[in-house]
Amino acid sequence: MREWNKMKNKRKKALVFVLIITLIMALAMSTMHYIFGYNYENSEMVKVLIYFEIIMSMLSIFMYKKLFSTQKLFNIRLSFWFLPLIILIIITLVVFFINGDFTGKIPMVSLILVTTLLVGVSEEVVFRGIVLETFLQKGGIVTAILVSAILFSLFHAVNIFGGSSIGEVINQMIGVFLGGIVYACLSINLKSFIPLIIYHCLWDFLILSNEIVSANIEVFIFIIGTLEFIILIPIFLYTVIKFNKGA
């Protein structure tokens, strides 16, 4: 009974923390859009967003360390599900640097890279770390995956404060929910969310930076996004079955 109450308390802390992080992001979006005039998905938004991401990353790491041991994060297990995704993202990165026009744009591209790294840290630590791991303890794997994906999706609803239309936000939330399922399954199979921090960072970096350097990587981005969608159901079923077998 004591252990169950301890677990319930940990889940409450996780959910409250998600609410706090979401409110901080809502403030970031509002500040970015209504005070500085930047719209969400405009690469210029990182000039404001980076300061909020520093705060969210620090809070996320602090909270994770309070709830879990960080040592196991570095015992990463290879996953055949993750391999094609990371290979494709690296290929896209190479094409990006070959085709892109970086004249006078290095400072801005560097700022985007730092900001997206912080985004990767904050979001992966919160949703594939704190939320997913909390609900995996003494809970069903399906519930853990879905809760982490739903909260990840709801977190992006605050983009409406960044100038996105309701339709754009709804479309993004659906995509993020589906991607959240894939990310959660990858994290479970990898036994760590650290590789996902890198993957998440590079994905956001390529999308935002391509707007500036015109590297013509849209086809590659489409292929990666399509692959994530294709493996959605197979990786979900594989992960649930394998986890329930105790592998």
C-alpha positions as CSV (number, residue, x, y, z in Angstrom):
1,M,0.0,0.0,0.0
2,R,2.8,2.3,0.9
3,E,4.5,1.6,-2.4
4,W,1.3,2.3,-4.3
5,N,0.8,5.6,-2.6
6,K,4.4,6.5,-3.4
7,M,3.8,5.7,-7.1
8,K,0.6,7.8,-7.1
9,N,2.5,10.7,-5.6
10,K,5.2,10.4,-8.3
11,R,2.5,10.4,-11.0
12,K,0.9,13.5,-9.5
13,K,4.3,15.3,-9.5
14,A,4.9,14.3,-13.1
15,L,1.5,15.7,-14.2
16,V,1.9,18.9,-12.3
17,F,5.3,19.3,-13.8
18,V,3.9,18.9,-17.3
19,L,1.4,21.6,-16.5
20,I,4.2,23.9,-15.3
21,I,6.2,23.3,-18.4
22,T,3.2,23.9,-20.6
23,L,2.5,27.2,-19.0
24,I,6.1,28.3,-19.5
25,M,5.8,27.4,-23.1
26,A,2.5,29.3,-23.4
27,L,4.3,32.3,-22.0
28,A,7.1,31.8,-24.4
29,M,4.8,31.7,-27.4
30,S,2.8,34.7,-26.2
31,T,6.0,36.7,-25.6
32,M,7.5,35.7,-29.0
33,H,4.3,36.6,-30.9
34,Y,2.6,39.5,-29.2
35,I,5.7,41.3,-27.9
36,F,8.4,40.6,-30.5
37,G,6.1,39.9,-33.5
38,Y,7.5,36.5,-34.4
39,N,5.2,33.7,-35.6
40,Y,5.5,30.1,-34.7
41,E,7.6,28.1,-37.3
42,N,9.3,31.3,-38.3
43,S,13.0,30.6,-37.7
44,E,13.4,34.1,-36.2
45,M,11.4,32.9,-33.2
46,V,14.5,31.2,-31.7
47,K,15.8,34.7,-30.8
48,V,13.2,34.7,-28.0
49,L,12.5,31.0,-27.5
50,I,16.0,30.1,-26.5
51,Y,15.8,31.9,-23.1
52,F,12.6,29.9,-22.2
53,E,14.1,26.7,-23.4
54,I,17.1,27.2,-21.2
55,I,14.8,27.5,-18.2
56,M,12.6,24.5,-19.3
57,S,15.7,22.3,-19.9
58,M,17.2,23.1,-16.5
59,L,13.9,22.4,-14.7
60,S,13.3,19.2,-16.6
61,I,16.7,17.8,-15.8
62,F,16.4,18.8,-12.2
63,M,12.9,17.1,-11.9
64,Y,14.1,14.0,-13.7
65,K,17.0,13.6,-11.3
66,K,14.7,13.9,-8.4
67,L,12.4,11.2,-9.6
68,F,14.8,8.7,-11.3
69,S,18.4,7.6,-11.6
70,T,20.3,9.0,-14.5
71,Q,22.9,6.3,-14.6
72,K,20.8,3.8,-16.6
73,L,20.2,6.4,-19.4
74,F,23.7,5.6,-20.7
75,N,23.1,1.9,-21.0
76,I,21.6,2.4,-24.4
77,R,20.4,-0.7,-26.3
78,L,20.6,-0.8,-30.1
79,S,17.2,-0.9,-31.9
80,F,16.6,-1.8,-35.5
81,W,13.6,0.5,-35.4
82,F,15.8,3.6,-34.7
83,L,18.6,2.7,-37.1
84,P,16.9,3.7,-40.4
85,L,15.5,6.9,-38.9
86,I,18.9,8.1,-37.6
87,I,20.6,7.1,-40.8
88,L,18.1,9.1,-42.9
89,I,18.4,12.1,-40.6
90,I,22.2,12.0,-41.0
91,I,22.0,11.7,-44.8
92,T,19.6,14.7,-44.7
93,L,22.0,16.7,-42.6
94,V,24.9,16.0,-45.1
95,V,22.7,17.1,-48.0
96,F,21.7,20.2,-46.0
97,F,25.3,21.3,-45.5
98,I,26.2,20.5,-49.1
99,N,23.3,22.3,-50.8
100,G,22.6,25.1,-48.3
101,D,23.7,28.7,-48.8
102,F,25.3,29.7,-45.5
103,T,26.7,33.1,-46.6
104,G,26.2,35.5,-43.7
105,K,23.8,33.0,-42.0
106,I,26.1,31.1,-39.7
107,P,25.2,33.0,-36.5
108,M,21.5,32.4,-37.1
109,V,21.9,28.8,-38.0
110,S,24.1,28.3,-34.9
111,L,21.4,29.9,-32.7
112,I,18.8,27.6,-34.2
113,L,21.0,24.6,-33.5
114,V,21.5,25.5,-29.8
115,T,17.7,26.2,-29.4
116,T,16.6,23.0,-31.0
117,L,19.1,21.1,-28.9
118,L,17.4,22.6,-25.8
119,V,14.0,21.8,-27.3
120,G,15.2,18.2,-27.7
121,V,16.4,18.1,-24.1
122,S,13.3,19.6,-22.5
123,E,10.7,17.7,-24.4
124,E,12.4,14.3,-24.4
125,V,13.2,14.5,-20.7
126,V,9.6,15.6,-19.8
127,F,7.6,13.3,-22.1
128,R,9.8,10.3,-22.8
129,G,11.6,10.6,-19.4
130,I,9.4,11.9,-16.6
131,V,5.9,11.0,-17.9
132,L,6.7,7.8,-19.8
133,E,8.9,6.3,-17.1
134,T,6.5,7.3,-14.3
135,F,3.5,5.6,-15.9
136,L,5.6,2.5,-16.9
137,Q,6.2,1.9,-13.2
138,K,3.4,-0.2,-11.8
139,G,1.3,0.6,-14.8
140,G,0.4,-0.9,-18.2
141,I,2.7,-0.1,-21.1
142,V,-0.2,0.9,-23.4
143,T,-1.4,3.4,-20.8
144,A,2.2,4.8,-20.4
145,I,2.7,5.2,-24.2
146,L,-0.7,6.8,-24.8
147,V,-0.5,9.2,-21.8
148,S,2.9,10.4,-22.8
149,A,1.8,10.9,-26.4
150,I,-1.5,12.7,-25.4
151,L,0.4,15.0,-23.1
152,F,3.0,15.6,-25.7
153,S,0.2,16.5,-28.2
154,L,-1.6,18.8,-25.7
155,F,1.7,20.6,-24.9
156,H,1.8,21.8,-28.6
157,A,-1.7,23.3,-28.3
158,V,0.0,26.4,-26.8
159,N,1.4,27.1,-30.3
160,I,-1.9,28.9,-30.9
161,F,-0.4,31.7,-28.8
162,G,2.4,31.9,-31.3
163,G,0.2,32.9,-34.1
164,S,-0.8,29.5,-35.5
165,S,-4.4,29.1,-36.6
166,I,-6.8,26.6,-34.9
167,G,-6.7,24.4,-37.9
168,E,-2.8,24.4,-38.0
169,V,-2.7,23.6,-34.3
170,I,-5.1,20.7,-34.5
171,N,-3.2,19.3,-37.5
172,Q,0.0,19.6,-35.6
173,M,-1.4,18.0,-32.5
174,I,-2.6,15.0,-34.4
175,G,0.8,14.6,-36.0
176,V,2.6,15.1,-32.7
177,F,0.3,12.5,-31.0
178,L,1.2,9.9,-33.6
179,G,4.9,10.9,-33.5
180,G,4.7,10.7,-29.7
181,I,3.6,7.1,-29.8
182,V,6.6,6.3,-32.1
183,Y,9.0,8.3,-29.9
184,A,7.7,6.5,-26.7
185,C,8.2,3.1,-28.3
186,L,11.7,4.0,-29.5
187,S,12.6,5.2,-26.0
188,I,11.4,1.9,-24.5
189,N,13.3,-0.2,-27.1
190,L,16.4,1.9,-26.7
191,K,16.1,1.9,-22.9
192,S,17.0,5.6,-23.0
193,F,15.7,8.9,-24.4
194,I,19.2,10.3,-25.0
195,P,19.3,9.1,-28.7
196,L,15.9,10.8,-29.1
197,I,17.2,14.1,-27.9
198,I,19.7,14.0,-30.7
199,Y,17.1,12.9,-33.3
200,H,14.6,15.4,-32.1
201,C,17.1,18.2,-32.2
202,L,18.3,17.4,-35.7
203,W,14.7,17.1,-37.0
204,D,13.7,20.5,-35.7
205,F,17.0,22.0,-36.7
206,L,16.7,20.9,-40.3
207,I,13.1,22.1,-40.7
208,L,13.8,25.6,-39.2
209,S,17.3,26.1,-40.8
210,N,16.1,25.0,-44.3
211,E,13.9,28.1,-44.4
212,I,17.0,30.2,-44.1
213,V,19.7,28.4,-46.2
214,S,17.3,26.9,-48.9
215,A,19.0,23.5,-49.0
216,N,16.1,21.8,-50.8
217,I,15.8,18.9,-48.3
218,E,12.0,18.8,-48.4
219,V,11.9,15.4,-50.0
220,F,14.1,13.9,-47.3
221,I,12.0,15.4,-44.6
222,F,8.9,13.9,-46.2
223,I,10.6,10.5,-46.4
224,I,11.5,10.6,-42.7
225,G,8.0,11.7,-41.7
226,T,6.5,9.0,-43.9
227,L,8.7,6.3,-42.4
228,E,7.7,7.3,-38.9
229,F,4.0,7.0,-39.9
230,I,4.7,3.6,-41.6
231,I,6.3,2.1,-38.5
232,L,3.7,3.5,-36.1
233,I,1.5,0.4,-35.7
234,P,4.3,-2.3,-36.1
235,I,6.6,-0.6,-33.5
236,F,3.6,-0.1,-31.1
237,L,2.6,-3.8,-31.3
238,Y,6.2,-5.0,-31.1
239,T,7.0,-2.8,-28.1
240,V,3.8,-3.8,-26.2
241,I,4.3,-7.6,-26.9
242,K,8.0,-7.5,-26.0
243,F,7.5,-5.4,-22.8
244,N,4.7,-7.7,-21.6
245,K,7.0,-10.7,-22.2
246,G,9.5,-9.0,-19.9
247,A,12.2,-8.7,-22.5
